[in-house]
Amino acid sequence: MFGTLLAGLTFNSCLEEYPKGKIEEDDAYTSAVEIERDLVGDLYNYIGGSTPSHGLQGTIRGVYDWNSITTDEQMMPVRGADWDDGGFWNRLYNHKWTASDGELSSTWKYLYEVIARCNRSLYFIDRYRFRLVLTNEQYDAYTAEVRGLRAMFYFYAMDMFGNIPLVTDYNESLENIVQSKRSTIYRFIFNELQEVAPHLVYERSNWLGNYYGRFTRPVAYFLLAKLAINAEIYSDDNWTDENRPDGRDIFFDVDGERLNAWQTTIAYCEAINELSMDYYLEENYGLNFSIHNESSHENIFVIPMDNTHYNNTFHYIFRSLHSAHGGALGWGTENGTCATISTMHAYGIYADNPEQRDYSKVDPRYYYNFFADTVYVNDKLVDDGYGNPLVYHPLEVDEYLTGSPFERNGGARMAKYETDYTAYNDGTLQNNDIVLFRYADVILMKAEAKVRNGESGQDEMNMIRERAFVDKREATLDNLLTERLLELMWEGWRRNDLIRFSKFTTRYDNRFNAIDDPKGFTTVFPIPGDVLILNPNLHQNPGY
């Protein structure tokens, strides 16, 4: 499934020359097996990654960081001489990014590179369909999987950049590439997923086997639910006029029924259950992120990780932990990312000193998601390198910790994934699969859609809370947004959530230097400047 790249092929993006490439010789593919391996399976090499800005998760300065460190969930404080990086992390936290940020351009290139590879695959599957006498079933299955992957990457590109080029022709020339409205891209993605879903295999994607890591029908249903829950955002082509459409007035055709956005969300959440694939909340929250999490009944779509077979890396624990903590694990770590103060408050941490806390108010997921307070490895106290116990101070966090007594140990650190002591490359080549889509999110989307549609989401929200062993809570929108933070911490959805709940531009925590953005232009990132220079058909997003 995870084949090597075809030798000699190079792909650019809309930034450079849009992939057009040479037509392969007539004997490039000689069997359906080669078509499936090289034109479908090979695409899965690009969902994860090992270089900055490549991969949907696991790497740095790409999709994950633009959707996480721009939020109230986590931050990268400047710690002495570390993490200034030309002000990059500070710009993310304060929403001061610009069209000239190279990391943004690299993220755009990555997303469009994969889209281009999907277009190429579809072109050659069509070209060889009759030459190799592909059966109709093979043709439908191969094209459905590639179109589903392409729709997923368009989802991320549309979510981040709003008005973007919609290109489905492998041989499209640069001068013909124009910008589409976000609502147009949105409907294209939604329709594509609806069309391909019946042709996708009726299999789980997160379990070991022939479809491990593949784009299967439950993955498509998850994305359709995610698209529907964000309908008010994605249908809005003028996101700075402070006038958002109402989800009850946005309609979709779902199996012959005309449903509003919230009813559509519910329908696709329920469709995942109706597949009878045994999706349910694991009794143990941590099992979903364990070293061998391929057995999870809760994970829907993952980036497969195997430190001896795949090159996909996971940098977030490595860059979060103090160097002494990493040393105790046998790794070199970077002592960077930490949770924010508001995140700690959401988990019930209001006192930095553990002896002063009201533990009846601390959410148990705190202990799964964070390294905080005094640090132990294998029940052994970790020395901070100066003869003292290493202690993470969860509430001693600010944008600049340089000169602070908590410069090196301020902030709670990432601990969501079980520590893999067999991991290579300072822990970044781990065996824990990276979780992209999870059934707990499905339940929370259904609860939210019900509330937005004037119904009760109480049962769904409290399924999540009961699993966490915390008291029931009223399913209001505010409580649901908090619950999504508690449940989905570190999973890459926080920007998406804050925008939907109209909270992305607020001045949370100590973010006093944040840009003043009452109209919400920063809810969409700028089109990279070098993209605009190359293609004059494209125009900058409002506010930049």
C-alpha positions as CSV (number, residue, x, y, z in Angstrom):
1,M,0.0,0.0,0.0
2,F,2.7,2.4,0.9
3,G,4.7,2.2,-2.3
4,T,7.7,4.3,-3.1
5,L,7.5,7.4,-5.3
6,L,7.6,6.8,-9.0
7,A,11.2,7.4,-10.0
8,G,11.9,10.7,-11.8
9,L,8.5,12.3,-11.2
10,T,8.4,15.8,-9.8
11,F,5.4,17.8,-8.9
12,N,5.1,21.4,-8.2
13,S,2.0,23.3,-7.1
14,C,-0.1,26.3,-8.1
15,L,2.8,28.3,-6.8
16,E,5.2,27.1,-9.5
17,E,4.1,25.4,-12.7
18,Y,0.9,23.6,-12.1
19,P,1.6,19.9,-12.6
20,K,1.3,19.1,-16.3
21,G,4.1,16.6,-16.8
22,K,5.0,14.3,-19.6
23,I,2.6,11.6,-20.7
24,E,3.9,8.2,-19.7
25,E,4.7,5.7,-22.3
26,D,2.0,3.3,-23.3
27,D,3.6,0.5,-21.3
28,A,3.9,2.4,-18.0
29,Y,1.2,0.3,-16.4
30,T,0.6,-3.3,-17.4
31,S,-1.9,-4.5,-14.8
32,A,-4.7,-3.5,-12.5
33,V,-2.3,-4.3,-9.6
34,E,0.1,-1.7,-10.8
35,I,-2.7,0.9,-11.2
36,E,-3.9,0.3,-7.7
37,R,-0.4,0.3,-6.2
38,D,1.1,3.3,-8.0
39,L,-1.9,5.5,-8.7
40,V,-3.9,4.9,-5.6
41,G,-1.8,3.4,-2.8
42,D,1.1,5.7,-3.4
43,L,-1.0,8.7,-2.5
44,Y,-1.0,7.6,1.1
45,N,2.7,8.5,1.3
46,Y,1.7,12.1,1.6
47,I,-0.9,12.1,4.5
48,G,1.9,12.0,7.0
49,G,5.4,13.3,6.6
50,S,8.9,13.8,7.9
51,T,9.8,17.3,6.7
52,P,8.4,20.7,7.9
53,S,5.0,21.7,6.5
54,H,4.4,18.3,4.9
55,G,1.8,16.0,6.4
56,L,-1.6,16.7,7.9
57,Q,-0.2,16.0,11.3
58,G,3.0,14.9,12.9
59,T,5.4,17.5,11.4
60,I,5.9,21.1,12.3
61,R,5.1,24.5,10.7
62,G,2.3,23.0,8.6
63,V,-1.4,22.2,8.8
64,Y,-1.3,21.2,12.4
65,D,0.5,24.3,13.7
66,W,-1.5,26.7,11.7
67,N,-4.6,25.2,13.3
68,S,-3.4,24.8,16.8
69,I,-0.8,27.4,17.9
70,T,-3.1,30.1,16.5
71,T,-5.6,29.2,19.2
72,D,-6.3,29.3,22.9
73,E,-5.3,25.7,23.2
74,Q,-1.5,25.8,23.1
75,M,1.4,28.1,22.6
76,M,5.2,28.3,22.0
77,P,6.7,30.7,24.5
78,V,10.1,32.3,23.9
79,R,12.4,30.6,26.4
80,G,15.6,32.4,26.6
81,A,17.4,32.0,23.3
82,D,15.0,29.4,22.2
83,W,11.8,29.6,20.1
84,D,12.1,33.2,18.9
85,D,12.6,31.9,15.4
86,G,12.2,35.3,13.8
87,G,9.0,35.9,15.7
88,F,7.2,33.0,13.8
89,W,5.5,31.4,16.8
90,N,4.6,34.8,18.3
91,R,3.0,35.8,15.0
92,L,0.9,32.6,15.0
93,Y,-0.3,33.2,18.6
94,N,-1.1,36.8,18.0
95,H,-2.6,36.4,14.5
96,K,0.0,38.6,13.0
97,W,1.0,36.2,10.2
98,T,1.5,37.7,6.7
99,A,1.3,36.6,3.1
100,S,5.1,36.6,3.0
101,D,5.4,33.9,5.7
102,G,7.4,31.1,4.1
103,E,5.8,28.4,6.3
104,L,2.4,29.4,5.0
105,S,3.6,29.1,1.4
106,S,5.1,25.7,2.1
107,T,1.8,24.5,3.6
108,W,-0.1,25.7,0.5
109,K,2.4,23.9,-1.7
110,Y,2.0,20.7,0.2
111,L,-1.8,20.7,0.0
112,Y,-1.8,21.5,-3.7
113,E,1.0,19.0,-4.4
114,V,-1.2,16.2,-3.1
115,I,-4.3,17.5,-5.0
116,A,-2.1,17.6,-8.1
117,R,-1.0,14.0,-7.5
118,C,-4.7,13.0,-7.2
119,N,-5.5,14.7,-10.5
120,R,-2.6,12.8,-12.1
121,S,-3.8,9.5,-10.7
122,L,-7.3,10.1,-12.0
123,Y,-6.0,11.0,-15.4
124,F,-4.0,7.8,-15.8
125,I,-6.7,5.6,-14.3
126,D,-9.0,6.9,-17.1
127,R,-6.2,6.6,-19.7
128,Y,-5.5,2.9,-18.8
129,R,-9.1,1.9,-18.0
130,F,-9.8,0.2,-21.3
131,R,-6.2,-0.6,-22.2
132,L,-5.9,-2.8,-19.2
133,V,-9.6,-3.8,-19.2
134,L,-10.3,-2.6,-15.7
135,T,-13.6,-4.0,-14.5
136,N,-16.3,-1.4,-13.8
137,E,-16.0,-2.4,-10.1
138,Q,-12.2,-1.8,-10.1
139,Y,-12.6,1.5,-11.9
140,D,-15.3,2.8,-9.6
141,A,-13.3,1.7,-6.5
142,Y,-10.0,3.2,-7.6
143,T,-11.5,6.6,-8.7
144,A,-13.7,6.8,-5.6
145,E,-10.7,6.4,-3.3
146,V,-8.6,9.0,-5.2
147,R,-11.5,11.5,-5.4
148,G,-12.2,11.0,-1.7
149,L,-8.5,11.8,-0.9
150,R,-8.6,14.8,-3.2
151,A,-11.8,16.1,-1.5
152,M,-10.1,15.7,1.9
153,F,-7.1,17.8,0.8
154,Y,-9.4,20.4,-0.7
155,F,-11.2,20.5,2.7
156,Y,-8.0,21.4,4.5
157,A,-7.1,24.0,1.8
158,M,-10.5,25.6,1.7
159,D,-10.7,25.6,5.5
160,M,-7.4,27.4,5.8
161,F,-7.4,29.7,2.7
162,G,-11.0,30.3,1.8
163,N,-11.1,31.4,-1.8
164,I,-8.8,29.0,-3.6
165,P,-8.3,27.5,-7.1
166,L,-10.4,24.5,-8.0
167,V,-8.5,22.3,-10.4
168,T,-9.5,18.8,-11.4
169,D,-7.8,18.5,-14.8
170,Y,-4.3,17.1,-14.7
171,N,-3.3,19.0,-17.9
172,E,-4.7,22.4,-16.9
173,S,-2.4,25.2,-17.8
174,L,-1.4,27.9,-15.4
175,E,-3.1,30.7,-17.3
176,N,-6.5,29.0,-17.0
177,I,-6.3,28.5,-13.2
178,V,-8.6,31.0,-11.5
179,Q,-9.9,31.4,-8.0
180,S,-13.2,30.0,-6.9
181,K,-15.4,31.3,-4.0
182,R,-15.2,29.3,-0.8
183,S,-18.9,28.3,-1.1
184,T,-18.1,26.8,-4.5
185,I,-15.2,24.8,-3.2
186,Y,-17.3,23.8,-0.3
187,R,-20.2,22.4,-2.4
188,F,-17.7,20.7,-4.7
189,I,-16.1,18.8,-1.8
190,F,-19.4,17.9,-0.3
191,N,-20.8,16.6,-3.6
192,E,-17.6,14.7,-4.4
193,L,-17.8,12.9,-1.1
194,Q,-21.5,12.1,-1.5
195,E,-20.9,10.7,-5.0
196,V,-17.9,8.5,-4.1
197,A,-19.1,7.2,-0.7
198,P,-21.2,4.3,-2.2
199,H,-18.2,3.1,-4.1
200,L,-15.8,3.2,-1.1
201,V,-15.1,0.0,0.7
202,Y,-17.3,-0.9,3.6
203,E,-14.3,-1.4,6.0
204,R,-12.6,0.2,9.0
205,S,-9.5,2.2,8.2
206,N,-7.7,2.2,11.5
207,W,-7.5,-1.6,12.0
208,L,-4.6,-3.6,10.5
209,G,-5.4,-5.3,7.3
210,N,-5.9,-4.5,3.6
211,Y,-7.5,-1.2,4.3
212,Y,-5.3,0.0,7.1
213,G,-4.8,3.8,6.7
214,R,-7.1,3.9,3.6
215,F,-9.9,6.3,2.7
216,T,-13.0,4.1,3.4
217,R,-16.7,4.9,3.7
218,P,-16.7,5.8,7.4
219,V,-13.9,8.4,6.6
220,A,-16.0,10.0,4.0
221,Y,-19.0,10.1,6.3
222,F,-16.9,11.7,9.0
223,L,-15.8,14.5,6.6
224,L,-19.4,15.0,5.4
225,A,-20.4,15.5,9.0
226,K,-17.5,17.9,9.6
227,L,-18.4,19.9,6.4
228,A,-22.1,20.1,7.5
229,I,-21.3,21.3,11.0
230,N,-19.3,24.1,9.5
231,A,-21.8,25.0,6.9
232,E,-22.4,28.5,8.2
233,I,-18.6,29.2,7.8
234,Y,-18.0,27.6,4.5
235,S,-21.1,28.9,2.8
236,D,-20.1,32.5,3.7
237,D,-18.2,34.2,0.9
238,N,-18.0,37.5,2.7
239,W,-16.7,36.5,6.1
240,T,-15.7,40.0,7.2
241,D,-19.2,41.6,6.9
242,E,-20.2,40.2,10.4
243,N,-23.3,38.6,8.8
244,R,-23.2,34.8,8.8
245,P,-25.8,32.6,7.1
246,D,-28.0,30.5,9.3
247,G,-27.4,26.7,9.2
248,R,-31.2,26.1,9.4
249,D,-31.4,27.9,6.0
250,I,-28.6,25.9,4.3
251,F,-29.8,22.7,2.7
252,F,-28.4,19.5,1.4
253,D,-29.9,16.5,-0.4
254,V,-29.1,13.4,1.7
255,D,-30.5,10.2,0.3
256,G,-33.4,12.0,-1.3
257,E,-34.3,14.1,1.7
258,R,-33.8,17.9,1.9
259,L,-32.1,18.5,5.2
260,N,-30.7,21.7,6.8
261,A,-27.0,21.8,7.8
262,W,-27.7,20.6,11.4
263,Q,-30.0,17.7,10.2
264,T,-27.3,16.8,7.7
265,T,-24.6,16.7,10.4
266,I,-26.8,14.4,12.5
267,A,-27.6,12.2,9.5
268,Y,-23.9,11.6,8.7
269,C,-23.0,11.0,12.3
270,E,-25.7,8.4,12.5
271,A,-24.6,6.9,9.2
272,I,-21.3,6.0,10.8
273,N,-23.2,4.0,13.4
274,E,-25.4,2.4,10.8
275,L,-22.4,0.9,9.1
276,S,-22.3,-1.6,11.9
277,M,-18.6,-1.5,12.2
278,D,-18.6,-1.5,16.0
279,Y,-17.5,2.1,16.5
280,Y,-17.9,3.0,20.2
281,L,-16.1,5.0,22.9
282,E,-13.3,3.0,24.4
283,E,-13.7,2.5,28.2
284,N,-10.1,3.7,28.5
285,Y,-9.6,7.1,26.8
286,G,-5.9,6.5,26.6
287,L,-6.2,3.4,24.6
288,N,-6.9,5.5,21.5
289,F,-3.4,7.0,21.7
290,S,-1.5,3.9,23.0
291,I,1.6,2.4,21.4
292,H,-0.5,-0.2,19.7
293,N,-3.7,1.8,19.1
294,E,-4.6,-0.2,15.9
295,S,-7.1,-2.0,18.0
296,S,-9.1,1.1,19.0
297,H,-12.8,0.9,18.3
298,E,-13.0,4.7,18.5
299,N,-10.4,5.9,15.9
300,I,-11.8,6.3,12.4
301,F,-8.8,7.6,10.4
302,V,-5.2,7.5,11.3
303,I,-1.7,8.1,9.9
304,P,-0.1,4.7,10.3
305,M,3.1,4.7,12.3
306,D,5.8,2.0,12.4
307,N,9.3,3.0,13.3
308,T,10.8,0.3,11.1
309,H,8.5,0.6,8.0
310,Y,7.3,4.2,7.6
311,N,9.0,7.5,7.5
312,N,6.1,9.4,9.1
313,T,7.2,11.3,12.2
314,F,5.5,12.7,15.2
315,H,7.3,15.8,16.6
316,Y,4.8,17.2,19.1
317,I,5.9,15.4,22.3
318,F,9.6,15.7,21.2
319,R,9.3,19.5,20.9
320,S,7.2,19.9,24.0
321,L,9.3,18.2,26.7
322,H,12.0,19.7,28.8
323,S,15.5,18.5,27.9
324,A,15.9,16.7,31.3
325,H,12.6,14.9,30.7
326,G,13.8,13.9,27.3
327,G,17.1,12.8,28.7
328,A,15.4,10.5,31.2
329,L,13.6,8.9,28.2
330,G,16.8,8.6,26.3
331,W,15.9,11.3,23.8
332,G,17.0,14.8,23.0
333,T,14.0,17.1,23.3
334,E,13.3,20.8,22.5
335,N,11.5,22.2,25.5
336,G,8.9,24.2,23.7
337,T,5.1,23.8,23.3
338,C,2.8,24.0,26.3
339,A,-0.8,24.5,27.1
340,T,-2.2,27.9,27.8
341,I,-3.6,29.3,31.0
342,S,-7.2,29.1,29.7
343,T,-6.8,25.5,28.8
344,M,-5.6,24.7,32.3
345,H,-8.6,26.6,33.7
346,A,-10.9,24.5,31.5
347,Y,-9.4,21.4,33.0
348,G,-10.0,22.7,36.5
349,I,-6.4,23.8,37.3
350,Y,-6.7,27.2,39.1
351,A,-3.7,26.8,41.4
352,D,-0.1,26.2,40.2
353,N,0.8,24.5,43.5
354,P,-0.8,21.0,43.5
355,E,-1.3,21.2,47.3
356,Q,-3.7,24.2,46.8
357,R,-6.0,22.6,44.2
358,D,-9.6,21.5,44.5
359,Y,-9.2,18.1,42.9
360,S,-12.9,17.5,42.8
361,K,-13.0,20.0,40.0
362,V,-10.0,18.6,38.0
363,D,-11.1,16.8,34.8
364,P,-9.5,13.3,34.8
365,R,-8.4,13.9,31.2
366,Y,-5.9,16.3,32.5
367,Y,-3.7,13.4,33.6
368,Y,-3.9,11.7,30.1
369,N,-3.2,14.9,28.1
370,F,-0.5,16.6,30.1
371,F,2.8,16.2,31.8
372,A,2.5,18.7,34.7
373,D,3.8,19.2,38.2
374,T,6.6,16.9,39.4
375,V,7.9,14.7,36.6
376,Y,8.6,11.0,37.0
377,V,9.9,8.5,34.4
378,N,9.3,4.8,35.3
379,D,8.4,5.9,38.8
380,K,11.8,7.6,39.2
381,L,12.0,11.3,40.0
382,V,13.5,13.3,37.1
383,D,16.4,15.7,38.0
384,D,16.2,19.1,36.2
385,G,20.0,19.1,35.6
386,Y,20.7,21.3,38.6
387,G,20.1,18.8,41.4
388,N,16.4,19.7,41.8
389,P,13.2,17.7,40.9
390,L,11.9,18.7,37.4
391,V,8.6,20.4,37.9
392,Y,6.3,21.7,35.1
393,H,4.3,24.8,36.3
394,P,1.0,24.7,34.4
395,L,0.0,28.3,35.2
396,E,3.3,30.0,34.8
397,V,3.0,30.7,31.1
398,D,3.4,33.8,28.9
399,E,4.4,34.6,25.4
400,Y,7.9,35.6,26.6
401,L,9.4,33.6,29.5
402,T,13.0,34.8,28.9
403,G,14.4,35.9,32.3
404,S,11.4,34.4,34.2
405,P,12.1,31.8,37.0
406,F,9.9,29.6,34.9
407,E,11.8,30.1,31.6
408,R,12.6,26.4,31.2
409,N,9.8,24.7,33.0
410,G,6.7,27.0,32.6
411,G,3.6,25.3,31.2
412,A,2.0,21.9,31.0
413,R,3.5,19.7,28.3
414,M,2.0,17.3,25.7
415,A,1.4,13.8,27.0
416,K,-1.6,12.5,24.9
417,Y,0.2,9.7,23.3
418,E,1.6,6.9,25.4
419,T,5.4,7.0,25.6
420,D,7.0,4.6,23.2
421,Y,10.3,3.6,24.7
422,T,11.2,1.8,21.5
423,A,10.8,4.9,19.3
424,Y,13.7,6.1,17.2
425,N,14.9,9.6,16.2
426,D,14.4,11.2,19.7
427,G,10.9,9.6,20.0
428,T,9.6,11.1,16.7
429,L,9.5,7.7,15.0
430,Q,7.0,6.1,17.3
431,N,4.6,3.2,16.8
432,N,1.5,5.0,18.0
433,D,-0.7,5.8,15.0
434,I,-1.5,9.5,14.7
435,V,-5.2,10.0,15.2
436,L,-6.9,12.3,12.6
437,F,-10.6,11.4,13.0
438,R,-12.2,9.9,16.1
439,Y,-15.6,8.7,17.0
440,A,-15.7,10.9,20.1
441,D,-15.7,13.9,17.7
442,V,-18.7,12.3,15.9
443,I,-20.7,12.2,19.1
444,L,-19.8,15.8,20.0
445,M,-20.7,17.0,16.5
446,K,-24.1,15.3,16.8
447,A,-24.7,16.9,20.2
448,E,-23.7,20.3,18.8
449,A,-25.9,19.9,15.7
450,K,-28.9,19.0,17.8
451,V,-28.4,22.1,20.0
452,R,-28.0,24.4,17.0
453,N,-31.2,22.8,15.6
454,G,-33.2,23.5,18.8
455,E,-33.0,20.0,20.1
456,S,-31.3,18.5,23.1
457,G,-27.8,17.2,22.8
458,Q,-27.7,16.2,26.4
459,D,-27.4,12.4,25.9
460,E,-24.5,12.7,23.4
461,M,-22.5,15.2,25.4
462,N,-22.9,13.2,28.6
463,M,-21.7,10.0,26.9
464,I,-18.4,11.7,26.5
465,R,-18.5,13.0,30.1
466,E,-19.5,9.7,31.6
467,R,-16.5,8.0,29.9
468,A,-14.3,10.7,31.5
469,F,-15.9,10.0,34.9
470,V,-17.1,13.6,35.4
471,D,-20.5,15.0,36.3
472,K,-23.1,15.6,33.7
473,R,-23.3,19.1,32.3
474,E,-26.0,21.0,30.4
475,A,-25.4,20.7,26.6
476,T,-25.2,24.4,25.8
477,L,-23.0,25.7,23.0
478,D,-20.5,27.2,25.4
479,N,-20.3,23.9,27.4
480,L,-19.9,22.0,24.1
481,L,-17.0,24.2,23.0
482,T,-15.3,23.6,26.4
483,E,-16.0,19.8,26.1
484,R,-14.4,19.7,22.7
485,L,-11.2,21.2,24.2
486,L,-11.3,18.7,27.1
487,E,-11.8,15.7,24.8
488,L,-9.9,16.7,21.7
489,M,-6.9,18.5,23.2
490,W,-3.8,18.3,21.0
491,E,-5.8,16.7,18.1
492,G,-5.7,19.7,15.6
493,W,-9.3,20.8,15.6
494,R,-9.2,23.9,17.9
495,R,-9.0,26.6,15.2
496,N,-11.9,25.0,13.3
497,D,-13.9,24.9,16.5
498,L,-13.2,28.5,17.6
499,I,-14.1,29.9,14.3
500,R,-17.4,28.1,14.2
501,F,-18.2,29.3,17.7
502,S,-17.1,32.9,16.9
503,K,-14.3,32.8,19.4
504,F,-11.2,32.7,17.2
505,T,-10.4,36.5,17.3
506,T,-11.0,37.1,21.1
507,R,-8.2,38.1,23.4
508,Y,-7.9,35.0,25.5
509,D,-5.2,34.4,28.1
510,N,-2.3,36.9,28.1
511,R,-2.7,37.5,24.4
512,F,-2.5,41.3,24.8
513,N,-0.4,41.8,21.7
514,A,-2.9,40.2,19.4
515,I,-4.0,41.9,16.3
516,D,-7.3,43.9,16.6
517,D,-9.7,42.0,14.3
518,P,-13.4,42.7,15.0
519,K,-14.5,41.7,11.6
520,G,-12.7,38.3,11.6
521,F,-10.5,38.6,8.5
522,T,-7.9,36.4,10.3
523,T,-10.3,33.5,10.4
524,V,-8.9,32.8,6.9
525,F,-5.2,32.9,6.1
526,P,-3.8,35.0,3.3
527,I,-3.0,33.5,-0.1
528,P,0.8,33.3,0.0
529,G,2.4,36.3,-1.7
530,D,4.6,34.2,-4.1
531,V,1.5,32.4,-5.3
532,L,-0.1,35.7,-6.2
533,I,3.0,36.8,-8.0
534,L,3.2,33.7,-10.1
535,N,-0.5,33.6,-11.0
536,P,-2.1,37.1,-11.5
537,N,-5.6,35.4,-11.8
538,L,-5.6,35.0,-8.0
539,H,-6.5,37.7,-5.6
540,Q,-5.7,38.3,-1.9
541,N,-8.2,37.5,0.8
542,P,-9.9,40.4,2.5
543,G,-7.9,42.3,5.2
544,Y,-4.4,41.3,4.0
